[in-house]
Amino acid sequence: MALSRSSSTTYLRLCILSVLGGFAMSATAATVDSSVINESELPQVELDKIVVTATRTPTKASNVIAQTRVIDSEELQRSQGQSALDVIKRQPGISHYTNGGSGTTSNFYMRGYNNNQILVLIDGVRYSSMSAGGATLSLLPVDQIDRIEILYGASGSSIYGSDAMGGVIQVFTKGANVDRSNVSVTAGVGSHNEDLYGASAQFLSEKGTTLSLSANRKETDGFNATLPSSLPTQTDDDGFKSDNYSISFGQKISDSLKFGLSGLYSKSTTDIDAYDDYLTNAPALKHAFAEQNNGAATAYLEHSDDTSSTKFTYGYSIDESTTYETDVNNGSKYDNNQQQISLVRTQTLPIGKAIIGAEHLNQELKSNVYDANDRKVKSGFLGYLVSHNNIDAQANVRYDDYSDFDSETTYNLGAAYHLTPEFRVGANYAKGFRAPTFNDLYYPNSGNPNLKPETSDNYEAFIEYNTGLQSTRLTGYHNKVDDLISFVSIFDIDGTYAGGSSENVDKAKIKGLTLTSDWVFDSYLFGGSYDYQQAKDDSGKFNDGKFLAIRPEHKGLVYIGYRLPSLDIRTEYQYVDDYYSSIDNTDKQRVDSYGLLNISGNYQLTDNLTMTARLNNITNKQYITLPGYNTDGTNFFTSLTYNWF
């Protein structure tokens, strides 16, 4: 299948390759001079990172049982101008599809679970939509993010509750770790007339006050989202623009008491292809569009001493969207908001730590499509974490009491044993669940208020080998999912369609292996990941044994990088195997395998000026992630950032 490309693509590629060639020459020059660089000045790559999401308290990744992944600030810096989804989709165990460019409809999957079965947090606050489920990671710019933590598997259900059946993704906003005062401005350009400009400021006082402020604007013309061979050629706009803001404030009140707040907000507009415009003589807008407001804010008060910490948190998140397809004045409106209050105490014991907490969650939806009842959830949880001698262990149990259906109790138990200081083996079991979304319960002509939660049993085992030079882990998992919610059609005796509703009728079985390996030799970094996955229908019905949609059986990524104090450059190649776009598994729904070659880097031109550049799909690979929808060819983004210290 040939995709339409601009006639200037080849020329553009050569220009950008020339720019990135400068990175390579800088790397060569830096290699020549590396002998005069003091070893203490070389960048320190920490393979054993500190994570919070997996246990709800700071813990070394080498002591966590369930598989975790940290996308740090250095990796996010190389991805400047992209969204959180652009970064996450390259991680192990993740598959995805998009219906075009920036801001268009997208979905992601983790270890075979849909995104509405994966909980997304921003600074500990629930961000996922209550109407459709899932989270719009494509609207969160990496420029406002400090790091992202990924927790694989269902152990997050016993820590955070519903929607964590497939895992947890937590986004941490910038500014939590201010080490000096500075002000910076950034300007960038990219393919499809993309422009990005912004400013940030960080302040640190001697009295323990920290403040971080950031704002930027992104705008792009985008590219045609639909393939002419599948749908009528769309003559509408395909642009995207967003204004993004973040704030982080911390105040040390005393040696043991700290107050803080943080927030991330994005306001965006996306030009879309209206559904009605695919039909003949349909009353669709020529230039349909969607407006979105997304973000989360949190405030906390934390008391800590040598043996314990107690944290009280209030959080508020929004996921608001209005889509204008037929009437520019009256669009389809879905305004989700969530208010969350939590109290968590961590207590050091003679052996290990105990974590106890309580939460209250209020979820609301205001829509002109249908009415939905507010949902209130009262929760309590208890955890135990230990790393003693050669043993790491974690146990959690959580009780959630829902206002609109029965209560749920989830738990997990995991343990690992260090055969040597570097070599570790372990296993984990977790019980997960997902509460029905408001669309599942109330959507016109399909909602069913009698639905019950989806549930799962998740087993995981791993072998891990960590040294000062590398970190390698092989993880195997086997999951059974029951009471999956699906739309069931109803037909009259004569075969006439008579409607339908959502029902708990399906089951799934998901099993797979994930291999990750990351190596550091002096200034050189290399490694990669490989996923083998079988996610299949297990309902015993018509589609029994067929592959679930958008779940490739094989997926992998390899990378090589070079890092100095003034230079960070990385090349990566990602391969995605064939998969089906629908449970029917027909040839028309098959998406062919593809491989993408990318290069990215940062170069510190002076003490104050830094250049960032990224070139995606260097080989101009023609591919799709969903039948009927276009993907981008070779594309680039480059920016300059000036800092005042």
N, C-alpha and C positions, 0 to 999 in steps of 0.2 A: 504494500500500500504506500503510495507516494504522498507525502505531505507537502503542501505549498510552502515555499520559503521565499524570503525577499531576495532579489537579485544581488543585493549588496552584502549578503551573508559572508561570502568568501572573503571579500575585501575587509569586512569587519573582523573576521577571525584572524586574518594576518596582522591587522593593526594591534589587536589585543594580545596576540601571541608575542608580538614584538615588545609590548609593555612588560608582559610577564617574563620575557627573556631577560629583561633587566634584573628581575628577581634572581634568576639563575646566575647571572654574571656577578651580582652582589654576593650570592652564596659562595661562588668560587673565590672571589676576593677575600671574603670573610674566612674561608678555609685556609688561605695562604697566611692570613694574619692570626689565625687561631693559636699559634704557638706562643704568641706574646700575651695572650689573655690569661689572667690568673684563673685557676680552676674554681676559685670561690665566686668568680664573676659569671660563670656559666649558668644557664638556666637550670633550676632544679626541677626535674619532672617527678612528681609524687604519684607513684602507682597506687599506694595504699591511701585512698582518700577518706575523709570524714563524711559520713552520710547521716541524714536525720530521718528521712522518709521511712526507711525500713524498720525503725524501732521507736520513733517519736522522741528520741533523745540522741545527741551526738555520739556516733559509734564508728569505729574503724571499719572500713568496708571488708577487711580481712577477717573480721569477727562476725559479720552478718551471715545468716544462713541462706535466705532467699537471694536469688541473683539480683544484682543492682548494677546500674550504670550511671556515671556522672558525666555530664557535658559541661565542662568548666569554662571559665571566662575566656581562656585563650582560644578554645575552639569556637566559641560564639563570636569572638572578634574577627576571625577569618570568615565568618558567615554574615558580616555586616550587610544590611539591606535586605536580608531574607526574613522569613517568618519562623516561628518556633516549629511549625510542621516541617518546613524545609530541612531543618537540622535533625529532627526526630526521625524522619522517614529513612535516614541513612543508618540508623542504629540497629543492632542485632534484634531479631525477633519482630521487627516492625514491617508491615506492608501497607500500601495505601493506594488511593486513586484520587484524581482531581478532574474536574470538568472545565479545564481551561487554565487561565493565568491567576494572578494574585486576587484573592478575595472570593473566587468562585467556589462552588460546592466541592467539598472534599471529605474524605473519610480515611481513618487509619485503623489498623488492626494490630494487636499485640498477642503473640503466641496463639493465633487463631481466634481471639476474642474481638468482637466489634467494639468500636469506640464508645458506644453507650454502656459497655461493660467494663470500661476503664475510667477510673476516677482521676480527674485533673484538679489539682490544687494550685492556688497562687498564694504563696506565703502562708500555707496552712488553711486557706479558705476555699470552700468548694466553688468551682468555677463552671462545672458542666451544666448544660441546658436542662431544664426540667420539662420542656415541651417535647423536643425530639430526642433528647438524650445526647450524650457525647459533648465534646467541647470544641469550639472553633479555634483550634491552635493556629490556623492559617491567618488569623487576624491579630496575633500577638507578635510584635516585632522583636527580634533578638537584641536590637539596640537598647531595649529597656530592661534586659534580663541579665542577671549576674551569673546564674548557673541553673541547670536543670537536672533533677534526679529522677531516675526511672527505677521503679520497683516492679519486678516481674512476678507473676503468679498471684494467687488469691490470699496470701498472708495479710495483705492490706485490708481485707474485709474485716478481720478481727481487730484492726487498729482504727480504721476510718469508717467502717460500715458499708452501706449499699454502694453499688456501682464499681467497687474495687475487685470484682470477680476475676478480671483478667490482668489487673495490675494497677499501679498508681504512678502518675506523672506529676511531679511537683516543680513549679516554676518559682524561682526566687528573684525578686526584683533587685535592681542595682542599689548600692549604697549601704548595705548592711555591714561592710568591713572597710570603712573609710580610714586610710592610714596617713593622709596628708591633705591639706587644702589645695584645690586646683579648680580651674575653669577651662573648658574646652569647647571648640566649635568644630562641626563636621559638615563637609559638603561632598556629595557623591553623585555619579551619573552611571547609567547602565543602558542595556538594550531596551528597545521599544520606548525611547524617550523617557526613561526613568530618571527622576530627580529625587534626591534626598538631601535634606539639610536640617541641622539641629544644633543644640547647645546643651551642655550639662555643667553643673557646678557641685563641688563637694567641699564641705567645711568641717574642720576639726578644731575644737577648742581645748584648752588646758583643763577645763572644768568637766570634761567628759561628755560634751555635747557633739553629736555628729548630725550632719544634714546633707542630703543628696537630692538634687533636683535635675530633671532631664526632660527635654521636649524635642520632638522632631516632626517633620512632615515628609511624607513619601507620596509621589505621584507618578503614574506610568500609563501609557496608552494601551498596554497589554497587547494580546494577539487574538485572532479569531478562535473562539473556543470550540466551534463545531466543525466537523469534517464535511466537506461538500458531498462526498460519496454516501453519507449516511443521512443527513438532514438537509433541508433547503439552506443555501448559502445565506448567512446572516449578514446584513448590511449595517447592523447597529454598532454602537460603540462597545469597546471591550476594555475600557480603562478601569483604573483603581486608584483611589487616593485615601490617605488616612493621616490623622493627626494623633500623635501618641505622647503620653505624659507619664512620668513616674516620680515618686517621692519616697524618701526614707528618712526618718528622724529617730534619733536615739538620745536619751538623757540619763546619765548615771546620777541617780538621786543620792545614793550612799554606796558604801562598799558592797552592800548586799542587795540593793534595790535599784531596778532599772525600768524606765518607761520607754516605749517605742511605738512608732506607727509607720506604716508603709502603704503604698498604693500604686496601682498600674491601671491606666485607662487608655482605650483606643476608640476613636470615632472615625468611621470609614464609610465610603460609598463605593459600590461595585456595579459596573455596567454588566448586565446579564442578557442572555438569550431567553426571552419569555417563552414559556411552554406553549402558549397558544399560538405563538408565531411559527411553530413547526407545522401548524395546520393551515389549510387553505381558507381564506375568507374569515379568519378568526380576528376578533376585535382586540388584538394585542397592541401595546405601545411600540412604536418604532424603536425607541431607545429605552427599554426597560432597565430598571436599576433597583438596587437594594441598599438600604441604610442600616448600619449596625453601630451599636454602642456596647462595648465589652470591657470588663475589668473587675478588679477586686481591691478592697481596702481593708486593713486590719490595724487594730490598736491593742497593745498588751502592756501588762504590768507584771514584772518577774522578780521574785525574791529568791536568792540563792546563797548557800554557804558551802562549807567543805563537804557536807554529806547529803544535801538535798537541794531541790529547786522546786518552786511552785509558780506556775504561770497562768494568769487569767487573761483571756483573749476574747475580743469582740471582732467579728468579721462580717463584711457585707460584699456581695458580688452581684453583678448584673450581666445579662446576656439578652440584649434587646435587638430585634430586627424587624424591619418593615420592608416588604417587597412590593414594588409597583410594577405590575405586569399589564393591567388593562385600564387602570385609572390612575393618573398622576397625582390625584388628590386623596385617593382612598386605597391604601395598600393593605396587604395581609400582615397583621401586626401580632408579634409574639414578644412580650416583655417579661422575661424571667428575672426574679431577684431572690436571693437567699441571705438570710440573716443567721449567724452562727455565734453562739456563746460557748466557751469551753473553759474548764478548769482542770489543769493537769499537774500532778505532783510526781516527781522522781525522787526516790529515796535509796541511798546507798545502804546495802545490807552487809553483814559480815562476809557473805559470798554473793556477789551479783548486785543487781539493781531491781527495784520494784517500781512499776509505773501504774498509777491509778488516776482515772479521770472521769469526768462527766461532761456531756454536751447537750445543748438544746439547739435544734435547727428548725427554722421556719422558712418554707418554700412557697412562693406565690407566682402565679402566672396571670397576666392581664392580656387578653387577646380579643380581637373582633371576629375571630373564626369560630370559637366555641368558648363556653364557660367551664372553668375548672375550680374545684375546691382547693383551698390552701392545704398544704401538708405540714404537719408538725411532727417532729421526731425527737424523742427523749432517749438519751443513750448513756450507758455506763460501760467502762472497760477496765481491764486489769491485765498487766503484763509483767513478765519476769525475764530478765536478761542477765546472762552470766558468761564470763570468759575466765576460766579458772584452770590452771595447769594446762593440760592439753585439750580441754573441752570447751566448746562454745555451744550455748543452748539458748533458745528463745521460745516462750510460750505466751499466748495471748488469748483472751476471751472477751467478747463484746456482746452486749444486749441492746437491741434497738426496739423501741416501742413506737409504732406508727399510728397516726390518727385515722388513716384510711384503710388499713388492713392489719392483719395479725402481726404480733411481734416476731422478731427473728434473733436467734443466737448463733454467733459464728465463733470459730476458734481455730488456732493453728498451733502446731508443735513441731519444732525443728531442733536438730542437734548436729554438731560436727566434731570430728576428732583430728587433732594434729598428729599424724604419724611421725613427722619430723617438724622442726620449726617452719619449714617451707611448704610441706606437703600436707594437704588437708582433704578429708572426705566427709560428706554429710548428706542428710536427707531432711525433707520437710513435708508435712501434710497440712492442708488448709481447707476449710469449709467456706465457700463463698456464696454470695447472693446478689441479685439486682432487683430493686423495686421497679415496678412498672412506671413508665414515663406518663406524663399527662396526656400525650397523644395516644398512648396505649389504652388509657382509661376512658378518655372523653372525646376523641376526635370524631366528627360527624360521620355516620354511616360505617364506622369501623371500631370505635372505642368500646371497651367492655369493662365496666366498673367492678366486675367480679373476679378480675385477674388476680393471681397470686404471684409472688416473686419467683424469678428464675433462681435455681440453686446449682451448685457445682461441688465436686470433690476433686481436689488437686493434689497430685503427688509429684515430688521433685527430688532428684538425687544428683550429686555433683562430685567431681574430682577437681582439685585446685592446686596449682603449684605457683608460689610467689617467691621471688628473690629480689635483690636490689636492682636487677637488670630487666626483669620481665614479670608479667602477671598473666597466667594462662588458666582458663577454666573450661571444663566440659560439663554441661548440664543436660540432664535428661528429664522429661516431664511427661505425665500422662493424666489427662483431665476428662472427667465425665460431667456433662451439663444436662440438667433435667428441667422440665417445664419451660422450655424456650417459648417465647411469645412470637406467634406468627399469625398472619392474616389468613382466615379460612373462608373461602367463597362458598356460597349457598346457591343451589340451582333447583328450579322447579322440576317436576316429573318430565316435562317436555324439553328439558335442557335449557330453559330460559334462566338467565342470571337473575338471582333474587337478592343480591346483596352479600353481606358477610360481616365478620367481626374478628377481633383479635382474640386468640385462645392460647392456653398453655398446652400445646400439642406436640412440640418437637423436642428432640434430644440430639446431642452431638457428642462425638468422641474426638479428642484432640491429643495427639502425641507428637513428640519431636525431640531433637537434639540441638543444642546451641554450643558452638565452640568459639571462644574469644581468646585472643592472644595479643598482648601489647609489649613491645620491647624498646629499650633505650640503651644505646651505646654512645657514650660521650654526647655529641650534639645530634646524633642520628636517631630517628624514631621510625619504627615500622611495625606492622602488625595487621590485624584484620579480624574478620568474623565469618562464620559459616552457620547457616540454619538449615536443618532438615525438618520438615513439618508435614504432618498429615492431619488435616482438620476435615472431618467427614460427618455427614448426616447419620444419625444412629436411631432414627425414629421407628424403623421397621415398616415404613410406608413406601410410597412411590419413589421417593428420592433416597432411600436408604443406601448407604455406602458411597454416595456421590460427594464430591469435594464441595465444601462451603465456598462461597464466592470470595474473590480477592484474597485467596490464601495460597501463595505459590509454595510448591513442595520444596524448592531449593532457592536459597538466597545467600549472597556472600558479598564481602567487601574486603579489599586489600588496600593498604596505604603505605607510603614512605614519606618521611618528613625530615627536615633539617632545621635546627633551632639554635640560635645564638641570642645574646642579649638584645641585639638590634635587628634580628631577622627570624622570621618563623614562616616556613614555606612547606606546603604539603600537597602531594598528588595522590588521588584515590581513584579506584576503579570499582564500581558496584555492578553486580550481576543479579538480575531478577528472572526467575524461571517462568515458564508458561503457567497460566492460571485461568480460571473461568470467572466471568463477570456475573453469573447467575447459578443457582443451585441446580438448574436443569442440565448443566454440563454439555451443551450442544456445541458443535463446531463453530456456529455463528457467535457464540459467547466466549470463545477462546481468545485470550490475549497472549500474543507471542512473547517469548522471552526477549530481554534486551539488556544491554550493558552500557553504562555511562562512565565516561572519563572526565574528571574534574581536577582543577588545580586552584589553590588558594594560598594567600600569604599576606604577611604584614612586614613592612620594612620601615625602620626608624631612620628617616632622612637626616634629622638633626635631633638635638635634645628635646625640642618642642614639637617637631613635625613628624607625623607618622602617615604612611601610605598603606592602604588596604586594597587588595584586588582579588577578584575571583572570576574564573572562566569555567562555565558549566558546559557539559556535553561537547567537549572539544572536537570529537569526530563527527559532530552534526548528525547523530543517530536519529533515524526516523522511527518513532515508537509511539505506542498509546498505553494508557493505564486503564482506560474504559472505552469499549466500542462506541464510536460516534463522536468522540471528543479529542480535540487536538492537544498536542504537547509542544513545548518550545524546542527549537533547534539550538545551535550554539548561541550562548548568551553570556553577558559579562556584567560585572559591577565593579566599580573602583571608586575610592573615596580618599580624601585627605582630612586629617584631624590635627588641629593645632591646640596645644596645651599651654596654659599659663600656670606656673607653680608658685 
